[in-house]
């Protein structure tokens, strides 16, 4: 696998750790309110939902880091699966919640997938 592919996968994993922190721990704090465009009242009402979303983002990050750890063909398969999950989540989020999600989540995942594919050819 190319270094570029591995770096992008690691960055996507780190991005999802950051999203986990925002959603699970900072949802109703100034950083979370700004990131998600929430009012303090709405954040208080939806805090459990945000934490649930954060947990899922943590699973995505864990899967990407697992694939990096495994390396080789097995790691490539794991990274591909989790990057596809991130891509689908990003496209769905952009279609249903906020168009920015396409660029924040889906595009980096697509770049990672392309780089993984190109490094296997």
Helices and strands as residue ranges (DSSP letters): H 3-25, H 30-36, H 40-70, H 72-96, H 100-101, I 102-106, H 107-120
